[in-house]
Amino acid sequence: MLERLFKLNKSGTNVRTEIIAGITTFMTMAYILAVNPNILSIAGIPRGGVFVATALAAVVGTLLMALMSNYPFVLAPGMGLNAFLTFGVVLGMGYSWQFALCAVFVEGLVFLALSLTPVREGIFNSIPLSLKRAVAAGIGLFICFIALQTAKIVVNNDATLVSLVSFKNVDFHTHGITAVLALAGTIITGFMLVKNIKGAILLGILATWILGMVCECCGIFVPDPSKGFFSTYPSFSTGDISKTFQEFGSTCGALFNPELWTHTVNNEVVGSGWSLIKTLDFFVVMFAFFFVDLFDTLGTLIGVSMKGKFLDDKGRLPRISGALCADSIATSVGAVLGTSTTTTYVESASGVMAGGRTGLTAVVSAILFALAILFAPIFLAIPGFATAPALIIVGYMMLSSCADIEWKDAGEAIPAFLAIAAMPFTYSISDGIMFGVISYTVINLLAGNTKRIHWIMYILTVLFIAKYALM
């Protein structure tokens, strides 16, 4: 049945490989189950409700992706967009979280409408192959940078913005050992890859986690929750499943109650109900969610598909319509459940690098997200320093797409370089794409190379420039 449903032989894979890939992807993404509730609870959404909504949104979105496209892409509420909802829309603009989720819900419907037309597929296909290769490499650097920060190897620095951690100036039993364990995990994972050990990335995560447990047992690693350093051991004494589901009951569907839509300025309610839908702010917020979601998703599909060799010889992604529809439906479903925009995760690359080639990988990840609701203490105990080595190694693997860029052709190479550099430096996949598209169009237009510029690229360039002008 699995062969008939997912066409494993045609994709050059097997059930064992797909299961390992699915577990690997889940473990590199499990942090969202802890991080998303922490961020959205600041906006007033019940933490337990967000936890369940996050897991269920990942399950629904990922299963849709598997069944509608048969790709190993995994979805979950996206980082960045959850912060925008909390700090931009709720705390910054003064809107209630129910109203913010309503904007996310509408954005998903708009996204779906475009997915049913040739527009989104046309945008994907109009991006030159050199930029698609650059996006893959840029994402590799981006997720490596995230991993280095998560593991506390790279830290903030007032003089140089970022710098290597100074072991003399930090508490070694928290910050210092975290960085050391992540570096050790990277070396272990790299060694296993050199030896061609199957499931090296997943085994690297588990090995690093076990090392963390040993260090905690010996007193070398000392958890300090107030500073963001948590125990590596699962704790079944915290959290009440029944309370969690009660909070989910108050979160799920809350966006459909107009009485909860409010706009507050200086602690005074200045607007509420359906009248808020008619305001310019609603369209601004909805468009902001839509814009970032669109190009984050396209960037992730390009980058992960490039490494999985899913693109055809013209750089197009077969069955992209199903993938885009799954992503957009997941966004609206996630909003109904009580979480911010659900999107395709760049961490899907870890599963692809582990051999995942079909929707079975996604199904395995979806099952684990479902189980996480009942076994949350186990999954939430996976520390960031244990998943960081996997993302660093995946970053190395994705950077290899740079080799296929025509570096001697400045019209192709300079925009590609700008796209690669912009992603980690702006901390945004969508900004990296915009840098690449604008520079590609303008440079080649000025150079008279108009034949290589797709007409959609002109439209995107104008929109991107306008977006930056109005920021």
Secondary structure, DSSP 8 states (H G I E B T S, - for coil): -HHHHH-TTTTT--HHHHHHHHHHHHHHHTTHHHHHHHHHHTTT--HHHHHHHHHHHHHHHHHHHHHHH-----EEE-TTHHHIIIIIIITTT-B-HHHHHHHHHHHHHHHHHHHTSHHHHHHHHHS-HHHHHHHHHHHHHHHHHHHHHHTTSEEEETTTEEEE--TTSS-IIIIIHHHHHHHHHHHHHHHHHHTT-TTHHHHHHHHHHHHHHHHHHTTSS--BGGGTB--SS--SSS--HHHHHHHHHHHTTGGG-GGG-EEEETTEEEEEGGGGGGSHHHHHHHHHHHHHHHHHHHHHHHHHHHHHT-S-TTS--TTHHHHHHHHHHHHHHHHHHT-S-EEE-TTHHHHHHTT--SHHHHHHHHHHHHHHHHSHHHHHTS-HHHHHHHHHHHHHHHHGGGGGS-TT-HHHHHHHHHHHHHHHHHT-HHHHHHHHHHHHHHHHHHTT-GGGS-HHHHHHHHHHHHHHHT-
